[in-house]
């Protein structure tokens, strides 16, 4: 499990990195026309250089200090289309200065990764002011003009495949085709259908022509919206207005009514028809919808009150069974002191390093920072940590250890961290160690 408190992606960045700041890390490197600082091992003056929009094929290794962070060694080379560099001196700028067959070392300032690319306010101390190095070898260049020709060939092939898929469906007399081109293969039920402005509740399964699932709400969560709102695409919106309440409609959305020649990110290719099964659970006018929402809110509030009552009794029982007689703080937090620290107490705004062990009051382990091999670092008061831990830390000095019994409102509240171990409104036990207060 990834850390619950802080999900930080470090150095998923082997394509675009910036250089800025101190000149010290660039000593011995030549600044090229593009702004990249490089040392060439081999140069081929007669070979072609890439341009923005060209596809390059490269071998690469990435280093920080003496640590290898990434390498293509033993794996396939990287293929990427060069886009405009986000920052002066990044990997793209370096590649633009190379020719096929060239090999070189590029240096960039690590600070730029965190501040400019990852948008972090603070730079991890171990990286501040230091260099990241790239060993690069340019294997080949495919011109953008050839890429365009190849891409058009792919589009033509996809469009031909769509036509071959749709043709028999359009010719089948059992299917109904609407004026827009939507193909309805099956429709069951005789309930009312939605009028513009009505509210609908439905489930659907969307597949590719090969039967691969693209989207699915069955068993997850029904879709609840006002008919007329844009949902997925034009063809889907049309079908919503054809589905009888309590019935099912199975239909095919041609790409012209879907995502056309563009597709959708990596999920839907251009010229992809979509096969959909939709079950209409409910069709409501505004008054019916508001009545249903009020009932759902009342049900939700009743469940919240039940869970909060259960939480109170759970905490009381835990304190009794474990012989805990300490009084809670004004916020309801129980702080059980296991080991005193030395020096000043942590304060609002301090950067601290802590270890923690999170458990529910049944004793089931949820997460431990010790499993990660290093403490969690954060600044008190910046909302990076749950309130219970921040409150306790401001009563602790470096080296102190405490055990906390915390109500859910000082932990994760209404959020379900784990359905079994830590559902909504769960009180918690937290073993907390303040490793250090850092400068």
C-alpha positions in Angstrom: 0.0 0.0 0.0 1.3 3.5 -0.8 1.5 5.9 2.0 -2.0 7.2 3.0 -0.9 10.6 4.1 1.4 11.7 1.2 1.5 10.4 -2.3 4.5 12.0 -3.9 5.8 10.9 -7.3 9.5 11.3 -7.5 11.3 11.4 -10.8 8.8 9.9 -13.1 10.7 12.3 -15.3 13.0 10.8 -17.8 11.8 12.9 -20.7 11.7 16.6 -19.8 13.9 18.2 -17.1 15.0 21.8 -16.6 18.3 23.4 -15.8 18.6 26.7 -13.9 20.5 28.4 -11.1 24.0 27.7 -9.9 26.8 27.3 -12.5 28.8 25.0 -10.3 27.2 21.8 -11.6 27.9 22.8 -15.1 31.7 23.0 -14.7 33.3 21.2 -17.6 30.2 21.2 -19.7 29.6 23.2 -22.9 26.5 25.3 -23.2 24.9 24.5 -26.6 22.8 26.8 -28.8 19.6 25.3 -27.3 20.7 26.1 -23.7 21.6 22.5 -22.8 24.9 21.8 -21.0 26.6 18.8 -22.6 29.7 16.8 -23.0 29.9 14.8 -26.3 31.6 11.5 -26.4 31.1 10.9 -30.1 29.8 13.3 -32.8 28.8 12.5 -36.4 29.0 15.7 -38.4 27.4 14.2 -41.5 24.3 12.6 -39.9 20.8 14.2 -39.5 19.7 16.2 -36.5 16.1 15.9 -35.1 13.6 18.7 -35.2 10.6 19.4 -33.0 7.9 17.0 -34.2 10.3 14.3 -35.2 10.3 10.9 -33.5 13.6 9.9 -32.0 14.9 6.5 -30.8 17.4 6.8 -27.9 19.3 4.9 -25.3 19.5 6.6 -22.0 20.7 6.3 -18.4 19.8 8.7 -15.6 22.0 9.3 -12.5 21.9 11.2 -9.3 25.3 11.3 -7.5 26.5 7.8 -7.9 23.0 6.2 -8.0 21.5 4.9 -11.2 17.9 6.1 -11.4 16.9 4.7 -14.8 18.5 3.0 -17.7 17.4 1.4 -21.0 20.2 -1.1 -20.8 18.9 -4.6 -21.2 15.6 -3.2 -22.4 14.1 -1.6 -25.6 15.3 1.9 -26.5 12.9 4.8 -25.9 10.9 6.2 -28.8 9.4 9.6 -28.4 8.1 12.5 -30.5 10.0 15.7 -29.6 7.7 18.5 -28.3 8.7 22.1 -27.4 10.8 22.0 -24.3 9.1 23.2 -21.1 12.4 24.5 -19.7 15.6 25.7 -21.2 18.3 23.0 -21.0 16.1 19.9 -20.6 16.5 16.6 -22.3 14.7 17.7 -25.4 17.1 20.7 -25.8 19.9 18.2 -25.5 18.6 15.9 -28.1 18.0 18.8 -30.5 21.8 19.3 -30.5 22.7 15.7 -31.4 23.0 13.9 -34.6 22.2 10.2 -35.3 25.0 8.1 -33.8 26.0 10.8 -31.3 26.5 10.0 -27.6 26.7 12.6 -24.9 26.2 13.4 -21.3 23.7 16.1 -20.3 23.6 17.8 -16.9 20.5 19.6 -15.4 19.8 21.1 -11.9 17.7 18.7 -9.8 15.9 21.7 -8.2 14.1 22.3 -11.4 12.5 18.8 -11.3 10.8 19.6 -8.0 10.0 23.3 -8.3 9.3 23.8 -12.0 8.1 20.4 -13.2 6.5 18.8 -10.1 5.3 22.1 -8.8 6.6 21.5 -5.3 7.2 24.4 -2.9 10.2 22.7 -1.2 13.1 20.8 -2.7 14.1 17.6 -0.8 17.3 18.3 1.0 19.2 15.5 -0.6 18.6 17.0 -4.1 18.9 20.7 -3.5 21.5 22.4 -5.6 22.7 19.1 -7.0 22.9 17.7 -10.6 21.1 15.0 -12.4 23.1 13.5 -15.3 21.8 11.8 -18.5 23.9 9.5 -20.7 22.2 9.8 -24.1 22.7 8.1 -27.4 20.7 9.0 -30.5 20.0 5.9 -32.5 17.6 7.2 -35.2 15.3 10.0 -36.3 12.0 9.7 -38.1 10.9 12.9 -39.7 7.6 14.5 -38.8 6.5 14.3 -42.4 6.9 10.5 -42.4 5.1 10.3 -39.1 2.2 12.2 -40.6 2.0 9.8 -43.5 2.2 6.7 -41.2 -0.5 8.2 -38.9 -2.8 8.9 -41.8 -2.4 5.2 -42.9 -3.4 4.1 -39.4 -6.5 6.4 -39.5 -7.4 5.0 -42.9 -7.1 1.5 -41.6 -9.2 2.3 -38.5 -11.9 3.9 -40.6 -12.0 0.9 -43.0 -12.4 -1.4 -40.0 -15.2 0.7 -38.6 -17.1 0.6 -42.0 -16.7 -3.2 -42.1 -18.1 -3.5 -38.6 -21.1 -1.2 -39.1 -22.1 -2.3 -42.6 -23.9 -5.6 -41.6 -25.5 -3.9 -38.6 -27.0 -1.2 -40.8 -28.2 -3.8 -43.3 -29.8 -6.0 -40.6 -33.6 -5.5 -40.8 -33.9 -6.4 -37.1 -31.9 -3.2 -36.1 -33.3 0.3 -36.1 -31.2 3.2 -37.3 -32.1 6.7 -36.2 -31.9 9.7 -38.4 -28.5 10.7 -36.9 -27.1 7.2 -37.6 -27.4 5.6 -34.1 -28.0 1.8 -34.5 -30.5 0.3 -32.0 -30.2 -3.5 -31.8 -32.5 -4.2 -28.9 -35.0 -2.4 -26.7 -37.1 -3.9 -23.9 -39.5 -2.4 -21.5 -42.6 -0.2 -21.8 -42.0 2.4 -19.1 -41.9 6.1 -19.6 -38.9 7.7 -21.4 -37.1 10.8 -20.3 -38.2 14.2 -21.6 -35.7 17.1 -21.7 -35.2 18.3 -18.2 -36.2 15.0 -16.5 -33.8 13.3 -14.2 -32.5 9.8 -15.0 -30.7 7.0 -13.1 -29.2 4.3 -15.2 -26.4 1.7 -15.5 -24.4 1.0 -18.6 -21.7 -1.2 -20.1 -19.7 0.2 -23.0 -17.4 -2.0 -25.1 -15.2 -1.8 -28.2 -16.2 -3.8 -31.3 -13.9 -6.6 -30.0 -15.8 -6.8 -26.7 -13.2 -5.1 -24.6 -14.8 -3.1 -21.7 -14.3 0.7 -22.1 -16.6 1.8 -19.2 -18.9 0.0 -16.8 -21.2 1.3 -14.1 -22.9 -2.0 -13.2 -22.0 -3.0 -9.7 -20.1 0.2 -9.2 -22.4 3.2 -9.1 -25.3 4.2 -11.3 -25.2 7.4 -13.3 -27.5 10.1 -12.0 -28.0 13.2 -14.2 -30.5 15.6 -15.7 -31.5 14.6 -19.2 -30.0 17.1 -21.6 -26.7 17.4 -19.8 -23.8 16.3 -21.9 -22.7 12.7 -21.1 -19.9 11.0 -22.9 -20.9 11.8 -26.4 -23.8 12.8 -28.8 -24.8 9.3 -29.6 -25.0 8.3 -26.0 -27.1 11.3 -25.1 -29.6 10.4 -27.9 -29.9 6.8 -26.6 -30.7 8.0 -23.0 -33.9 9.6 -24.4 -34.9 6.3 -26.0 -34.5 4.0 -23.0 -37.8 3.1 -21.2 -37.9 3.2 -17.4 -37.2 -0.3 -16.1 -36.1 -1.5 -19.6 -32.8 -2.0 -21.4 -31.5 -0.6 -24.7 -28.6 -2.0 -26.6 -27.1 0.2 -29.3 -24.0 1.0 -31.3 -22.6 4.5 -31.5 -20.7 5.2 -34.8 -17.6 7.2 -34.3 -19.3 10.1 -36.1 -21.6 10.3 -33.0 -18.8 9.5 -30.6 -15.1 10.5 -30.7 -14.8 10.6 -34.5 -11.2 10.8 -36.0 -9.7 12.0 -32.7 -10.5 9.3 -30.1 -10.2 9.8 -26.4 -6.8 9.8 -24.9 -5.5 6.2 -24.8 -8.9 4.6 -24.0 -10.7 5.0 -27.3 -8.9 4.9 -30.7 -10.0 7.2 -33.6 -12.9 5.8 -35.7 -14.0 3.4 -33.0 -17.7 2.5 -32.8 -18.9 1.8 -29.3 -21.3 -1.0 -28.3 -23.4 -0.1 -25.3 -26.0 -1.8 -23.1 -28.0 0.6 -21.0 -30.5 -0.2 -18.2 -32.8 2.7 -17.3 -33.4 2.4 -13.5 -35.5 5.5 -13.0 -37.0 8.4 -14.9 -38.2 11.3 -12.7 -39.5 14.8 -13.1 -38.1 17.5 -10.9 -40.5 17.0 -8.0 -39.9 13.2 -7.9 -36.1 13.7 -8.1 -36.1 16.2 -5.2 -38.2 13.8 -3.1 -35.8 11.0 -3.9 -32.8 13.1 -3.0 -34.3 14.2 0.3 -35.0 10.5 1.1 -31.4 9.6 0.3 -30.1 12.5 2.4 -32.2 11.4 5.3 -30.9 7.9 4.9 -27.3 9.1 4.7 -27.8 11.3 7.8 -29.3 8.4 9.8 -26.3 6.2 8.8 -23.9 9.0 9.8 -25.6 9.2 13.2 -25.5 5.5 13.7 -21.8 5.3 12.8 -21.0 8.2 15.1 -22.9 6.6 18.0 -21.1 3.4 17.3 -17.8 5.3 17.3 -18.4 6.8 20.7 -19.2 3.4 22.3 -16.2 1.9 20.5 -13.9 4.5 22.1 -15.5 4.1 25.5 -15.1 0.3 25.4 -11.5 0.6 24.2 -10.6 2.9 27.1 -12.3 0.7 29.6 -10.7 -2.6 28.4 -7.3 -1.1 28.3 -7.5 0.7 31.6 -6.9 4.1 30.1 -7.8 6.9 32.6 -6.2 9.9 31.0 -8.5 12.8 30.2 -8.9 13.8 26.6 -7.8 17.2 25.2 -10.5 19.8 24.4 -10.7 18.3 20.9 -11.3 14.8 22.2 -7.8 13.4 21.6 -6.3 11.0 24.1 -2.5 11.4 24.3 -0.7 8.5 26.2 2.9 9.4 26.8 5.3 6.5 26.3 8.7 8.3 26.2 9.7 11.9 26.8 11.9 13.7 24.3 14.6 16.3 24.7 14.8 20.0 23.7 12.0 22.3 22.6 8.5 21.2 21.8 7.5 21.2 18.1 5.6 24.2 17.0 3.2 25.3 14.2 5.3 25.8 11.1 8.1 23.4 12.1 9.3 20.8 9.6 9.4 17.5 11.4 10.3 13.9 10.7 8.0 11.3 12.3 7.4 7.6 12.5 3.8 6.3 12.9 1.9 3.1 13.2 -1.8 3.3 12.3 -4.3 0.7 13.7 -8.0 0.5 14.2 -9.3 -0.1 17.7 -9.6 -3.8 17.1 -5.8 -3.9 16.8 -5.7 -4.4 13.0 -2.6 -2.7 11.4 -3.5 -0.3 8.7 -0.1 1.3 7.9 3.3 1.7 9.4 6.0 4.2 8.3 8.6 1.8 9.6 7.8 -0.5 6.6 9.1 2.3 4.3 12.5 2.4 5.9 12.4 6.1 6.6 10.3 8.6 8.6 7.6 10.8 7.1 8.6 14.5 6.7 6.2 17.3 6.6 5.5 20.8 7.9 3.1 21.2 10.8 0.2 23.4 9.9 0.2 23.0 6.1 -2.6 20.4 6.0 -0.2 17.5 5.0 -1.1 15.4 8.1 -4.3 14.6 10.0 -5.3 17.0 12.8 -4.7 14.4 15.6 -1.0 14.0 14.7 -0.4 17.7 14.3 -2.0 18.4 17.7 0.0 15.7 19.5 3.3 16.8 17.9 3.0 20.3 19.4 3.2 18.6 22.9 6.3 16.6 21.9 10.1 17.2 21.7 12.5 15.3 19.5 12.7 11.6 20.6 9.3 11.6 22.2 6.9 8.7 21.7 3.2 8.7 22.4 0.1 6.6 21.7 -3.0 8.4 20.5 -6.6 7.3 20.7 -8.4 9.6 18.3 -12.0 10.2 17.2 -12.6 10.1 13.5 -13.1 13.9 13.2 -9.4 14.3 14.0 -8.4 11.5 11.6 -10.2 10.7 8.3 -13.8 11.5 9.3 -16.3 10.5 6.6 -13.7 9.2 4.2 -13.4 5.4 3.8 -9.7 4.5 3.8 -10.3 0.7 3.8 -13.7 -0.8 3.7 -12.8 -3.5 6.2 -10.1 -2.0 8.3 -10.9 1.7 8.3 -14.4 2.5 7.1 -15.9 6.0 7.5 -16.1 7.5 11.0 -13.5 5.1 12.4 -11.7 6.0 15.6 -8.0 5.1 15.5 -5.0 4.1 17.5 -1.8 5.9 16.4 1.7 5.1 17.8 3.7 8.3 17.1 7.4 9.0 17.3 8.9 12.5 16.7 12.2 11.5 15.3 13.5 15.1 14.8 12.6 18.7 14.3 14.4 19.8 11.2 15.8 23.2 10.1 
